[in-house]
């Protein structure tokens, strides 16, 4: 961990890091994931991403799910998630890639990406914080102004080949041909038709960290089991920009004492920084979702 990975992350917009889950943590996370996925598919957990919808609010929609939201929620009773989110290996990786100190890190989102069971499903090509109908000039300005004050990642518990990215696209506007492949609401028939795209394949225990404004999409196969930890963490310097991506997901439950009481000291400090953002910005803010 160090300069080569940070350089790759900055230049390519993504980087794969192994070994962020210890041998002791892995079975605990597997059990926790199996429990919350089962409860979600039985209709016992309402906070889920529904097939047919890419961005929040997800609502009830189709009974099939491609994601589980808010896995650190105390009502799920699975402390393995918050314990891993605040683990030293993960925190050190985020600090390295963001180039900041731990005292600047704020708690954000922690969800699961799972395979639907009744439908294949795909997300359209997108950037998380820049709408797809943005003009080339507006897109260039937004990319130039965007600061790397947050990071998101997928950590695979089982082999995962769902994510597709265009390396380096977090720094440059789309070409005319790329615009054709990311126009409208339709997901791609074949993600590799996007010029410059590659498939990101993860082995169990590997993590891909990626810039939220890299061009990316995902394709889900209902027959291929997927259990992938999907989360984000921010630098307090991000302010309202981070709020636009994060607070739209309905995090009021994080304000409750029950959640704070279940965190370790590192987690409590990170949560306090998120709540400072809430107090400054409020629940307003329109953006795109953490997706992938």
C-alpha positions as CSV (number, residue, x, y, z in Angstrom):
1,X,0.0,0.0,0.0
2,X,1.4,3.4,-0.9
3,X,2.5,5.5,-3.8
4,X,2.0,3.1,-6.7
5,X,-1.6,2.3,-5.7
6,X,-2.4,5.9,-5.2
7,X,-0.9,6.8,-8.5
8,X,-2.9,4.1,-10.3
9,X,-6.1,5.3,-8.5
10,X,-5.5,8.9,-9.5
11,X,-4.6,8.1,-13.1
12,X,-7.0,5.2,-13.9
13,X,-9.8,6.1,-11.6
14,X,-9.8,2.7,-9.9
15,X,-7.4,0.3,-8.2
16,X,-7.7,-3.3,-6.9
17,X,-6.4,-4.0,-3.4
18,X,-6.4,-7.5,-1.9
19,X,-6.4,-8.6,1.8
20,X,-8.6,-6.0,3.5
21,X,-10.6,-8.8,5.2
22,X,-8.8,-10.9,7.7
23,X,-9.2,-14.7,8.1
24,X,-11.2,-14.0,11.3
25,X,-13.4,-11.4,9.7
26,X,-14.3,-13.3,6.6
27,X,-16.6,-15.9,8.1
28,X,-18.3,-13.3,10.3
29,X,-19.0,-11.1,7.3
30,X,-20.3,-14.2,5.3
31,X,-22.7,-15.0,8.1
32,X,-23.9,-11.5,8.5
33,X,-24.4,-11.1,4.7
34,X,-26.3,-14.4,4.5
35,X,-28.7,-13.2,7.3
36,X,-29.5,-9.8,5.9
37,X,-29.9,-11.1,2.3
38,X,-32.3,-13.8,3.5
39,X,-34.3,-11.2,5.5
40,X,-34.4,-8.9,2.5
41,X,-35.6,-11.6,0.1
42,X,-38.3,-12.6,2.5
43,X,-39.6,-9.0,2.7
44,X,-38.4,-8.6,6.3
45,X,-36.0,-5.7,5.5
46,X,-37.5,-2.8,3.6
47,X,-34.3,-0.9,2.6
48,X,-33.4,-2.6,-0.6
49,X,-32.5,-1.7,-4.2
50,X,-35.3,-3.0,-6.5
51,X,-34.8,-4.5,-10.0
52,X,-35.8,-1.9,-12.6
53,X,-34.6,1.1,-10.6
54,X,-31.1,2.4,-10.7
55,X,-31.2,5.5,-8.4
56,X,-33.0,6.3,-5.2
57,X,-35.7,6.5,-4.1
58,X,-36.1,2.8,-4.7
59,X,-39.6,2.3,-3.2
60,X,-41.3,-1.1,-3.1
61,X,-41.2,-1.8,-6.9
62,X,-40.3,-5.2,-8.1
63,X,-40.1,-7.9,-5.4
64,X,-36.6,-8.9,-6.8
65,X,-33.7,-7.1,-5.3
66,X,-30.2,-6.2,-6.5
67,X,-29.0,-4.5,-3.3
68,X,-29.5,-4.3,0.5
69,X,-29.3,-0.8,2.0
70,X,-28.1,0.3,5.5
71,X,-26.4,-2.9,6.7
72,X,-24.9,-1.1,9.7
73,X,-28.5,-0.3,10.9
74,X,-28.8,-1.5,14.5
75,X,-32.2,-3.2,13.7
76,X,-30.3,-5.7,11.6
77,X,-28.2,-6.6,14.7
78,X,-25.0,-7.4,12.7
79,X,-22.0,-5.6,14.3
80,X,-19.6,-7.4,11.9
81,X,-20.4,-4.7,9.3
82,X,-19.5,-1.6,11.4
83,X,-16.5,-3.4,12.9
84,X,-15.1,-4.1,9.4
85,X,-16.0,-0.6,8.2
86,X,-13.8,0.9,11.0
87,X,-11.0,-1.8,10.7
88,X,-7.4,-0.6,10.6
89,X,-6.7,-2.2,7.2
90,X,-9.6,-0.6,5.5
91,X,-9.1,2.8,7.1
92,X,-5.4,2.8,6.1
93,X,-6.3,2.0,2.5
94,X,-8.8,4.9,2.4
95,X,-6.3,7.3,4.0
96,X,-3.7,6.3,1.4
97,X,-5.9,6.6,-1.6
98,X,-7.5,9.9,-0.5
99,X,-4.2,11.3,0.8
100,X,-5.7,12.5,4.1
101,X,-5.5,11.8,7.8
102,X,-7.9,9.6,9.9
103,X,-9.2,12.7,11.7
104,X,-10.6,13.9,8.4
105,X,-12.6,10.8,7.5
106,X,-16.4,10.7,7.9
107,X,-18.7,7.7,8.0
108,X,-21.0,7.4,5.0
109,X,-22.7,4.5,3.3
110,X,-22.5,0.7,3.7
111,X,-24.7,-1.5,1.5
112,X,-24.6,-4.9,-0.2
113,X,-24.7,-5.7,-3.9
114,X,-26.5,-9.0,-4.5
115,X,-27.7,-11.0,-7.4
116,X,-31.4,-10.8,-8.3
117,X,-33.0,-14.2,-8.3
118,X,-35.7,-13.8,-10.9
119,X,-34.2,-11.4,-13.5
120,X,-31.0,-10.5,-15.1
121,X,-30.5,-6.8,-14.5
122,X,-28.1,-4.0,-15.7
123,X,-27.3,-0.5,-14.7
124,X,-26.8,2.1,-17.5
125,X,-23.5,3.8,-18.0
126,X,-23.2,6.8,-15.7
127,X,-21.1,9.0,-13.4
128,X,-22.5,9.2,-9.9
129,X,-22.3,13.0,-9.5
130,X,-22.7,14.3,-13.1
131,X,-26.0,13.7,-14.9
132,X,-25.8,11.9,-18.3
133,X,-27.5,14.7,-20.2
134,X,-24.8,17.2,-19.2
135,X,-23.3,18.9,-22.3
136,X,-19.6,18.4,-23.1
137,X,-18.7,21.9,-21.9
138,X,-20.6,21.4,-18.6
139,X,-19.1,17.9,-18.2
140,X,-15.6,19.2,-18.6
141,X,-16.2,22.0,-16.1
142,X,-17.7,19.6,-13.6
143,X,-14.8,17.2,-13.9
144,X,-12.3,19.9,-13.6
145,X,-14.0,21.3,-10.5
146,X,-14.5,17.9,-8.8
147,X,-12.2,17.2,-5.9
148,X,-11.3,13.7,-4.6
149,X,-12.9,14.1,-1.2
150,X,-14.5,10.8,-1.1
151,X,-14.1,7.2,-2.3
152,X,-16.3,4.2,-2.8
153,X,-15.5,0.6,-3.1
154,X,-16.7,-3.0,-3.8
155,X,-15.3,-5.8,-1.7
156,X,-16.2,-9.3,-3.1
157,X,-16.9,-12.1,-0.7
158,X,-17.4,-14.4,-3.8
159,X,-16.0,-14.0,-7.3
160,X,-17.6,-10.8,-8.8
161,X,-17.3,-9.8,-12.5
162,X,-20.4,-7.4,-12.6
163,X,-18.6,-4.0,-12.7
164,X,-17.5,-2.4,-15.9
165,X,-15.4,0.9,-16.1
166,X,-13.7,3.1,-18.6
167,X,-10.2,3.7,-17.1
168,X,-9.2,7.4,-17.0
169,X,-12.7,8.6,-17.8
170,X,-13.0,10.4,-14.4
171,X,-10.7,13.1,-15.9
172,X,-12.1,13.7,-19.4
173,X,-15.6,14.3,-21.0
174,X,-17.2,11.5,-23.0
175,X,-16.3,11.2,-26.6
176,X,-19.2,11.5,-29.1
177,X,-19.4,7.7,-29.3
178,X,-19.3,7.3,-25.5
179,X,-22.2,9.7,-25.3
180,X,-24.2,7.5,-27.6
181,X,-23.6,4.6,-25.3
182,X,-24.5,6.5,-22.1
183,X,-27.5,8.5,-23.5
184,X,-31.0,8.0,-22.1
185,X,-32.2,5.5,-19.5
186,X,-31.5,2.2,-21.2
187,X,-28.8,-0.2,-19.9
188,X,-26.3,-1.6,-22.3
189,X,-26.9,-4.8,-24.1
190,X,-23.2,-5.5,-24.0
191,X,-21.2,-3.2,-21.6
192,X,-18.0,-3.9,-23.6
193,X,-19.5,-2.0,-26.6
194,X,-18.6,1.2,-24.7
195,X,-15.4,2.5,-26.2
196,X,-12.5,2.0,-23.8
197,X,-14.5,-0.2,-21.3
198,X,-13.1,-3.1,-19.4
199,X,-14.6,-5.6,-17.0
200,X,-13.4,-5.5,-13.4
201,X,-13.2,-9.0,-12.0
202,X,-12.6,-9.5,-8.3
203,X,-11.6,-12.7,-6.5
204,X,-13.0,-13.4,-3.0
205,X,-11.5,-10.8,-0.6
206,X,-10.4,-8.4,-3.2
207,X,-11.5,-4.7,-3.2
208,X,-11.9,-2.3,-6.1
209,X,-11.8,1.3,-5.0
210,X,-13.0,3.7,-7.6
211,X,-13.7,7.4,-8.3
212,X,-17.4,7.9,-8.3
213,X,-17.2,10.0,-11.5
214,X,-15.5,7.3,-13.6
215,X,-17.8,6.1,-16.3
216,X,-19.2,2.8,-15.0
217,X,-22.1,0.4,-15.2
218,X,-22.9,-3.1,-13.9
219,X,-24.5,-6.2,-15.3
220,X,-26.2,-8.8,-12.9
221,X,-26.7,-12.4,-13.8
222,X,-29.5,-14.0,-11.7
223,X,-27.7,-17.3,-11.9
224,X,-24.4,-16.1,-10.5
225,X,-24.3,-15.5,-6.7
226,X,-23.1,-12.1,-5.8
227,X,-22.4,-10.9,-2.2
228,X,-20.3,-7.7,-2.4
229,X,-19.7,-5.1,0.3
230,X,-20.4,-1.7,-1.3
231,X,-19.5,1.3,0.7
232,X,-18.2,4.9,0.7
233,X,-16.2,7.1,3.0
234,X,-15.6,10.8,2.8
235,X,-13.1,13.5,3.7
236,X,-14.8,16.3,5.7
237,X,-13.3,18.7,3.1
238,X,-15.9,17.5,0.7
239,X,-18.7,19.4,2.4
240,X,-21.9,19.9,0.3
241,X,-20.5,17.9,-2.6
242,X,-20.3,14.8,-0.4
243,X,-23.7,15.6,1.1
244,X,-25.2,15.6,-2.4
245,X,-24.1,12.0,-2.9
246,X,-24.7,10.7,0.6
247,X,-27.6,12.3,2.5
248,X,-30.2,11.4,-0.2
249,X,-30.1,7.8,1.0
250,X,-32.1,8.4,4.1
251,X,-29.5,8.2,7.0
252,X,-31.7,9.7,9.8
253,X,-31.3,6.4,11.6
254,X,-27.6,7.2,12.1
255,X,-28.6,10.1,14.4
256,X,-30.2,7.7,16.9
257,X,-28.2,6.9,20.1
258,X,-28.7,3.2,19.5
259,X,-26.5,3.3,16.5
260,X,-23.8,5.5,18.1
261,X,-23.7,3.3,21.2
262,X,-22.9,0.2,19.1
263,X,-19.8,1.8,17.5
264,X,-16.2,1.6,18.6
265,X,-14.4,4.9,19.4
266,X,-13.1,5.2,15.9
267,X,-16.6,4.7,14.5
268,X,-18.1,7.2,16.9
269,X,-15.6,9.9,15.8
270,X,-16.3,9.2,12.1
271,X,-20.1,9.3,12.8
272,X,-19.7,12.6,14.6
273,X,-18.1,14.1,11.5
274,X,-21.1,12.9,9.3
275,X,-23.6,14.4,11.8
276,X,-21.7,17.7,11.6
277,X,-22.3,17.6,7.8
278,X,-26.0,16.9,8.5
279,X,-26.2,19.9,10.8
280,X,-24.6,22.1,8.2
281,X,-26.3,21.0,5.0
282,X,-29.5,19.2,6.2
283,X,-31.3,16.4,4.3
284,X,-31.7,18.4,1.1
285,X,-29.5,17.7,-1.9
286,X,-30.1,16.0,-5.2
287,X,-27.6,13.7,-6.7
288,X,-27.0,10.3,-8.1
289,X,-26.7,7.2,-6.1
290,X,-23.8,5.1,-5.0
291,X,-24.3,2.3,-7.5
292,X,-22.4,-0.6,-9.1
